[in-house]
Amino acid sequence: MFCKITTDSWEYVGNILYLHIKVNDIGKYISPFVDFGFKYIFGRDETKDFLIDFLNALFENEPDYSPIVELTYLDKEKSRKNKENRGVIYDIHCRTDNGKLFTVEMQNASEIYFVERLLFYSSKTITDQGRPGRDWQYDYLPVYNVALMNFELGRFKGKFRIDGAICDLITHEPITDKVRYILLQLPNFDKRDDVESCKTSLERWMYNIINMADMESLAFTQNNELFQRLDDVASYAALDEDARREYDADVKAYRTAVGQLKYTAIKNRAEGRAEGRAEGRAEMIKAMYLSGMSIEKISKITKVNEDEICRIVGS
């Protein structure tokens, strides 16, 4: 059975805003929110024009940006795919004809050291370009990190796009163009329910990416040959048997990852409430003891055994 992923609401898990995804029984398109769907659409030589167009849409308003015409996918072993993380994070590595390295990833779950991980892997992409010998003058290619995040960072609450670089703290002028971070917080894309308001190429891409698995037909195909082809490529019915099997397995992995995320958040909230109640009870016991009430009487009132009360009050 094909499981359709829809995106009709948003929710908080813990204190983090997430794109809320339901599972239905039928659907026309694969979802880019699972590993197979993301890489089938953006990570193959047959569909590289989708990734080229998406990346150009990200930077089309930058005055000094040189549009990408061609790109080459790098070693597939760089991509992090396994049973543990394929429902959470997956990425694509490529080198463009205008001399840039891109890592494009979809991340479905927050993590404590998310930004630190981005820094770590971008640094590794830089150091991997090093060459032995004194002749090398650190002339490495710029590294661009693009993350489609199915959650928001607390410090950037309500913001859709975050642009990071190494800059002067006072003037905000870039110190170097060798590393960039572009983070797209999908829950904060405010045009996801308003197709008519999507005017830029990036807005149209985001609308289709977010809503794809819940659509009967893709948007913006009337006058756009690329989206017309995307309509065919992303069709679940067009997948062969092996591809369907892999996609269905990734949907299952995604659902498991989301379930684990919710369970952890609920468990942490419950433990937090229990801890809070225990702390409140201890404070009450201390106050009763300091007021001159005997340990025996405190035990009768609070239903806490006398040994525990002695431990709390330090008697």
C-alpha positions, 0 to 999 in steps of 0.5 A: 500500500502507498502511504501519502504524506500530507502537510495540512497543519503545524504543531509544537513538539517539545518547544519546537515548531514542526511541520506536522505530517499525517499519513493517508492511504492514497496519493499521486506524488512521492514526498520530498520529505523522505530520503528516496523522494528527496534524492529521486527529485533532486539527486540524480543526473536525470533530474539535475536541472531541478536542483540547478533551478532550485539553487539558482532560485535561492540566489537570484536576487544577489547582485554578484551571483553567477547562475549555475548552468551545470553541476556534477554530483560528488561521491555518493558515499558522502551522503549519510543514509542508514536505517537510523537516520533516513527518516530524519536527515539526508543530503546531496553533494555537488560541484557546480560549473561556476566553481562552488561546492554545495551540500543540500540537505533535508532535516526532519528533526531538530537536534541539540547541536544542529548548527555545530554539525553544519559547521563541522561538515562544512569545515570537512568539505573545506579541508577535504580540498587540501593538497599536500606540498608547499605549492598549494595556497589554500585556493579551495572552492567556496562551500555552500550549505543549504538546509531545508529544515522541518522545524525552526530554531528558537533563536530565529522564531518566525523567520523563514530564511536564515543567511549565514556567513563569516562577517564583521560583527559591527558592519555585517560585511562579509570577511570571506565568500568561502563559506555560506549557510542558507537555512530554510525553516519550512514551518515559517513559509507563510505562503504554503496555503496561498498559491496565488501569492507565490511570485518568485521562483523560490516561493514556487519551489517551496510551495510545491515541495511542501504541498507535493504529497497532498496535491492532485496536480502540481502548481505552476505547470501551465507556463513552466516546462520544468514543473511540467516535467516535475509533475511526471517525475514525482508521480508515484505511478511512474515508479518501477517496482523496486523504486516503489519498494524503496520509497515505501520503506523510507515512508515507514522509516520517516513515520517511525522517526516522527513517532520516536520524536513525539514519544521523546518529547512527551516523555521529557515533558512528563519527566519534567512535570514529575520532577517539578512536582517532586521539587514542590513537595520537597519545598513544602516539607521543608517549610512545614519542618521550619515552622516547627512541625514534627517529622511524624506529623509531616509524614501523616499530612504528606503521606511521605515516609519519615526517612524520606522527610529526614533526607529532605530536611537534612535531619 
